[in-house]
Amino acid sequence: MGKYSCEKCAKTFSQKSHYDKHLTRKNPCEIQTYKIKSLIDKAVEEKLIELNKKLISNNTENNITINIIEQMTEQMDISKMSKLELLKKCKELGIAKCSSKNKSQLIQLINGKNKIVEEPSTSNTQIIEVNTTNVMVNTIDIIPIYKLKVLSLFCGCGGLDYGFHQLKEFDVMKSYDSMKHAVETYNLNFTTKAEQFDVKDILTPDFNLGFTPDIIIGGPPCQDFSIAGDKTLGDRANLTETYIDIICKYKPLYFVMENVPTIRTIGKSVYDKIIKKLKDASYGLSINVIYMPDYCIPQERKRLVIIGKLGGVDGIFDTPLIKAKNPIKSIREYIKKTNIDVGLNGKEHIYRHPRNYSRRGIFSIDELYPTVRGCLRKMPPSYEFHEGDTAKNRDSVISPDWNIVARIQTFPQSFKFANKNNAIIIGNAVPPKFSEVLANVIITHHTTS
Ligand SMILES: C[S@@+](CC[C@H](N)C(=O)[O-])C[C@H]1O[C@@H](n2cnc3c(N)ncnc32)[C@H](O)[C@@H]1O
């Protein structure tokens, strides 16, 4: 066995000089781990299809699902438990003196105990030989098929997470945001609970996430890169780099980063740095400026979306994103196409407070709404009509409340808000309808490539 091992291709070398030579090859080696994983997945899937066919022909109703020992459901579930639930579990397992332990220590104790007490029973299981590994197939228990584990950072109220919660192929394991009210709203809507947490702490040495993410999603704060900001790159700009450092720490198979397109100009120094870090970490990048009305979202919002795939080629998601388009040209067209009541009470003109009075504030439903912002101001009595305004009569204009902008952002009617800072968290969000597109594009690629 060689002493030196290449992190990318797992080749080993007994001599350091050979190892160093390997690392500085002209054509760098490829990352193999994800290829091995997909080979295993494919082989297991084929074997399961074969077995299912056999069972169906034997007229049995047993569902076959896989239980890869390293991914016992038990382990997946405990990472989502609260401290109280973990303490209860410890008690059940007879683990003593645990009340002073933190969450990750409790998880470790339970995992250690499970390995000893939960020997897989052989009575209902078969070991099936597949090309690359032995896999337990349990014909009695129904165990969920492998889901991509999602880590969501800067989750806000969950606009970007929404689509990943909708698809059974994803398991949103943890979501973090530092804003209390955003987390409160998030937790009214999704079964996996978000935590109020400073994402920077993930990079501290004693942080334990409790699982290995297959995909990290997030929209780090973009105010420092925005035209509307004061254009100085401060702490918030640093959080974009922090986000990329976290991706490089866990090296998930996929990641998604959402930001403003002007990160490439106003934030050029940060942008160049993060792209270099991602390329050095072997990510293939699909970088697209998304015009939201192309995806049936009735506002002129543009966002930069980077989708990364470890060991992938650049641009693999560009065509799928183009194919997923479903464009609209106005709010009226949106209402007609989706049959969604935006809540305008019959009004055909909407007010958005202009940043300065050289710009107009009134927009017709025969055009798109401008980008939804976190500040909602009613039309002031002193408002002087602008020549570009689509109406010059106050009575035909509605000043939208957060409910209306939530609909324009495509939050479904059923989405609940905690009623605190709603306008801010709605303005910050990725339109949920676009997050559905993202989740679909990624899972389609994952299951067909
Ligand atoms: C652009 S918003 C993200 C919106 C979210 N992607 C969505 O679709 O709803 C950025 C978020 O980062 C959060 N944030 C800012 N600094 C943070 C930090 N240090 N740790 C965690 N979250 C932070 C803010 O509270 C805000 O919700």
The ligand as a Gaussian input file, in Angstrom:
#p B3LYP/6-31G(d) Opt

LIG

0 1
 C      -30.572000      37.332000      -0.546000
 S      -31.158000      36.797000       0.998000
 C      -31.462000      35.083000       0.674000
 C      -32.877000      34.796000       0.288000
 C      -33.169000      33.351000       0.083000
 N      -32.258000      32.732000      -0.821000
 C      -34.577000      33.156000      -0.452000
 O      -34.723000      32.770000      -1.600000
 O      -35.536000      33.383000       0.302000
 C      -29.723000      36.744000       1.982000
 C      -29.963000      36.202000       3.386000
 O      -28.718000      36.090000       4.058000
 C      -28.978000      36.241000       5.432000
 N      -27.693000      36.487000       6.107000
 C      -26.946000      37.616000       6.103000
 N      -25.816000      37.423000       6.817000
 C      -25.848000      36.150000       7.282000
 C      -24.970000      35.353000       8.068000
 N      -23.810000      35.846000       8.517000
 N      -25.332000      34.078000       8.349000
 C      -26.508000      33.583000       7.935000
 N      -27.377000      34.290000       7.165000
 C      -27.052000      35.546000       6.851000
 C      -29.987000      37.373000       5.503000
 O      -30.720000      37.334000       6.691000
 C      -30.846000      37.059000       4.257000
 O      -31.998000      36.351000       4.617000

